[in-house]
Amino acid sequence: MTMPLITPAPEADDERRRALRRMKGLALGLLLLAAVVYLLTRNHDGLLGFVNAGAEASMVGAMADWFAVTALFRHPLGVPVPHTALIPRRKDELGRGLEEFVGENFLQEDIIRERVASAEVTRRVGDWAAEPANAARVVEEVTDVATIALGRVRDEHIVDLVEAILVPRFREEPIAPILGTFLVEAVRDDLHHGLVDLALEELSGWLEHNHDTFVEVLGERAPWWAPPKLNDAVTTRIHTEALRWLDDIRHDPRHRARAALDSMLAQLGQDLLFNDETQQRAENLKLRLLEHPQFSATGISLWKALRNALLDALRDPRGPLKVRLQAELERTAARFSTDERLQRRLDGLLSDAVVFGVSRYGTELTTVITHTIERWDGKEAAERIELHVGRDLQFIRINGTIVGGLVGVLIHMATILIP
């Protein structure tokens, strides 16, 4: 099945068509001029004999080259002479030849690496992005795309993601080995100490600034028969001792409470990995959480909060997010421009990526040429190709007319000089 060609703007085609007609007219004009000169100088000797011979040869050269150029695109004068109308008849073979030419001469590893290296992509990108205006443009485009993408994600999409993908996956995945491995590694590398310090600091600060709340909560749980003054004294003392105890833990890395917490977490990690009862309790807790109706609602709420925060940051033209992105981009771009080792490394990675893509998909890329040309209509393809290159091909006819005339003069001279 043939496929019509995708044509460019009509204005461009009109200009090419006019240029082609002009060149065809010039070539035809030279042929007619040669014919007129030939007729006017027939049966003359001397100088006019040379002119006549040149005009005759010019006509021969012009006609021969006209035939050669026309035979590429159609049958000359509509006569189906063998080996004419080459493009309409043999476009498929030409497509396969073009495919092989591109594959053999452009999609070779050495050529690709040389072209990527000579392009200096990393340095050029760095030079361009180091300009504040260009960096701001990149940040603006990226944030605009991110804003549009976030705006297109609806709540029902998140519900489907949570209920149809995440929850079933969480049900199938045992949670105990994951938690156990995390706890064991965290305790071994002291990763939890920072979190413990943060919790102690926040708890100490809350107790210090919420004395009345602390006393009131403890007072509500005091015996009804206890005197109020005694309750106040006891709760105040408990508050003071709690603050002192927390302060001791905060400032003593080897406090017994810290050691007890480390031991408890380490044991819990081991139990999650090897104790069947602990593993079953962890699985039961996981299932209860997943089956709770608030689980999906909590996921939606977290997503809404995150999305709104991101959208507000992305939409603020002078917000800290955009300012930080632009600053980081300019800093990275400046390094791209000046760090030659980084340039070589990144250009090498780019070369590797291009070579990998070509080696894996190069055949599919070049096959597009053949498949596309095979689907073209032969006559229309010839017309389109002639429209693009036919103007330059008319120089063959013009040169043939001129060169033929000169050769004719030389042959006439040789005829006179040689006995």
N, C-alpha and C positions, 0 to 999 in steps of 0.2 A: 504494500500500500504506500502510495506517495503522500508526501506531506508538503503543504505550501511553505515557502520560505518566510521567515519573519523579516519584514522589510523595515528599514529605518524611516526616519521622518521624510515625508514627501518632498520637502524643500531640498534636502540633501540629494535625493535621487534626481530631482529636476536639474540641479546644477551639474551633476555628473552627466546626465543625458545631453545637456547643451554642450558641455566640453567635448563629449564623444562625437557629436554631430559636427562640431567645428573641425576637429582633427580629421574626420572622414572626408569632409568637404575639401580640406587642404590637400589630402592625399589624392582625391579624385581630380582636383584642379590641376595638380602637377601632371597626372596622367593625360588629361585633356590637352594641356599645354604641349606635352611631348607629341601627342597625336597631330596637333595643328602644325607644329614645327616640322614634323615628318612630311606632312602633305605639302607644305610650302617649299620644301627643299628637295623634292624628288627630282631625279634626273639632272642633278647639278654636280659639277666636279669642283675641285679645289677646296677652298675653305668651307663652302656650303656642303660639300660632300662629307666632311667631318661632322658638321652639324647634323646632317641627315642620319648618318650612322649612329651618332650619339642619341638622337631622338628615337630612332628605332629600338635601340637597346634599352632605353629608358622605359618604353612601353612594355617591352618584354619583362624587365625587372619589376615594374609596377604591377603587371598582371599576375606574375608568379607569386609575388609577396601578398597581393590581395587574396589570391587563392589559398595561400598557406594560412593567413590570419583568419579568413572566413571559415576554413575547414575546421578550426578549433571549435567553433560554436554552432555551425549549421552546414547543410549541404550547399555549396556554391551554386547560385541561380536555381536552387531547388532540385538540382540533379543529384541523385544518390550515388555519387562517385565513391568507390571504395576508400576507406580510411579517411573519411570526412565526417563532420559532426561528432568529433571525438568526445567532447565533454558530455553531451546528452547520452551518447551510447556507452561510454566507458567511465562514467562518473563513479561507479562502484569500485572499479579497479584503481582509479585515481584516489579514492578515499582510503583504500587499503594501503596504497603506496605512501600517502601522506601520514597514515597512522604509523607505519614502519619508520618513516623518516623522523617523525617526532620522537618515537621511542628510542631509536638508535643514536640520535644526535642531541637530544635535550634531556632525556630522563636517565642519564648515566650518573653514577655516584660521584666520579671525579669532577664532572661538569657542575653538578649541583653544589658540591662542597666549595668549588672555586668561586661560583657565583655568589653563594651566601657569604663567604669570607670577604670577597671584594665589595659586597654591598654595605658592610659595617653596620648591620642593623642595630645592634645595641648602642653604638655611639650615636647614630643618627636619632634614634628614639630618645636617648638621654639629652642630646642637644635640644631637641624639640620640646620635650616635657619639662626641661629646666626653666623655660620661660614662664614666668608667673601667669601670664594670660593663657598660655596653652594648658598649664597645669589646672588652672581654674576651670577651663573648658572641659577637660577630662573629668574632673570631679563633678561638675554640673551634669554632664551626660550620665555618669555612673549613678549619681543620686536620683536623677530623673527616672532612669530605667528601674532602679530599685523601688522607688516610690510607686511607679505604675505596677510593678510585679506584686508588691505587697497589697496594693489596692484591689488587685484581681483575685486574691486569695480570700474566699468567703468563709464564714463560720461553718457552713455545712461541709465545706471541703475538709476542715480540721476535724469535724465530727466523724466524717467517713474515714479519715486517716487513723484516728484514734480507735474507733470501734471496729473497722473492717481490717486494719493492718496491724496496728500496734498491740491492741489487747489480745487478739489471737496469738500473736507472736510471743507476747509475754507469758501467756498461759502455757505454751509449749516449752519455753526456755526455763530450765531449772535455775532458780534464783540463788540457792544456797552456795553452790560452788563459786559463783561470781562474787557474792558478798564475802565469802570466806577468803578467797584469794586477795580481794581488795583490802580487807582488814589485816591479813597477815603481812602483806607488802607495806601497808601504811604504817603499821607498828614497827616493822623492821627498819624502815627508813625514816622514822620519826615524823612522818607527814602530818600526823594528827595534832602535833604539839601547837602548831600555829592556830588551829581551830580551837583547841582547848584554851589557849591564851586569850583569844578573842572572846570566847564565851565567858571566861572568868572576869575579864575587864568589863564586859557589858553587864553582867550580873552584879558585880561590885558597884558599878555606877548606878544601876537601878536601885539597889538597896540604899545607897547613900542619899539619893534624891527622893526616895519614896518611903521615908521613915513612918509617916502616919499611916500609909496604906498597909505596910508590913505589920505594924502594931494592931491595926484594926482587924486584919485577917486573923492574926493569932488570938486576939481578944474574943472574937466570935466563937472560937473553939475552946475557950477556957471553961472550967466547971462553973455552974450557975451559982454555987455556994461560995466561990472564992471572992474575997473582998476586991473591989475595983483597984485600990491602991497597990495591992499585991500583984494583981494582973498586970498593971502598968509597969511595975518594977521588973517583973519577970520578962515581959515581952521586950522591954527596952534593953535588958541585959542580953537577951537572945539576939537582938538586932546588932548590938555591939560586938558580941562574940562571933556572929556570922561574918561581919565585916572584917574582923581581925583574922578569922580563919581563912577567908578568901584572899586577904592581903598576903598572908603567909604562903599560900599556895602559889599566888602570882609571882612572888619574888624568890621562891625556892624551887629551882629546877628538879631537885631531888626529894621533894616533899613526898611523904608517905601516900597522900591522896593521889598524886600523879602516878606513883609506882603501882598503886592498887588499880587505877584506871588502865594503865598499860597492861597489867597482868590480866584484867578482866577482858579487854579487847583482844589480846592475843589468844586467850582461851576460847573466846567466842568465835574467833576466826578458825581455830582448829576444830571446834565442834561443828561449825558450818561445813567444813570440808570432810570430816570423818565420822561425825556422830549422827546416826540415823534419826534419832528423836529430834535433835535440834534442826536437822534438815527438813523434817516433816513439818515442824512448827513454822519454819520460815516459808515453806510452800503454802501452808494454810493461811498464813498472814498475807502472802502475796495474792492468793485467790480471793480472800475477803476484800482486799483493797480494790482489785479489779472488778469485782461484782458489785461494789458499792455504787449506787446511782450518782453519787457526787463525783466519781472519778472523771467521767467525761466532762462534766460541768467545770471541774477544776482545770482540766486541760484547756477548755475553751477560754476560761478566765485568764489563765496564764498567757495564752496566745494573744488575746485582746490587749492585755497590758503591754506585752512585748511589742506588738505591732504598733500600738498607739505611740509608745515611746520612740520607736524607730522612725515612724512617720513624722513626728514632731521634730526630731533631730535632723531628718533629711530635708524637711521643708524650710528650716531656718537658714536663710542665706548667710548669716554671720554666726551661726551656731558653732559650738566647739567641735562637733563631729566634722563638718565641712572644713573648718580651719585646720584641724589636725590631719585630715586626709590630704589636703593640699600641701601642707608642710612636709608630710612624709613622702608625698610624690615628688616634690621638688628636691628633697634630700636624696632620694633614691636615684632620681634622674641625674643629679650632679655627679653621683658616684658612677653611673653608667658612662658619663662623658669623660671622666678622668682616670678611672681605674682600668688600666689596660689588661690586667690579669682577669678581672671580672668580664671585660668585653670578650676576651678570647674564650673564656669558659662558657658564657652564655651563647656566643655565636656558634661555638662547637656543639652545644646542646641543641640549638636551632637546626644546625646542619644534620645532626643525628636524627632529629624528629622528621625533617623533610625527607631524608634518605629512607627512613623507615616507612613513611607514608607512600613514597614513590615505589619502593620495592614491594610493598604490600598491595597497593592499589593502582600502580602505574598502568598495568594492563587494562584495568577497567577505565582509567582516564582516557587512554588513547583509543580504546574501543568506541568511546563516545563519538569520535570523529567518523569512523566507518559507519556506525549505526545511523548517525544523523544524516550523512550524505546519501546512504542507501534509501532513506525515506524521502529525499527530495524528489520533486518532479524534474525530469531531465531537461526539458525545454526551459522551464523557469530558472533552473540552476544556471544554464548556459547564459541566459539573458542577464541574470544578476552578476555573474562573474564578468561578463563582457562590460557591464555598466561600470564595474570597479577598475578593471585593468585594460579595457578596450582602448581607451584614449592613448595609453602608453604604447600599445601594440601598433597603433597607426604609424608610429615612427618607423616601424619595420617597412611599411609600404613606402614612406617618404624616402628612407635611406635606400631602399631597393631601386626607386626611380632614379635617384642621383647617382648611386654607385653603378647601376646598369648603364646609364649614359656615359660615364667615364670609361667603363670597360669597353663599350661600343666604339668610342673614339680610339682607344688603344688598339682594338682589333682592326679597325679601318686603317690605322697608321701602319700596322704590321702587314696588312694586305698590300699596301702600296710599296712598302720598303722591301719586302721579301719577294724576289723574282718568282 
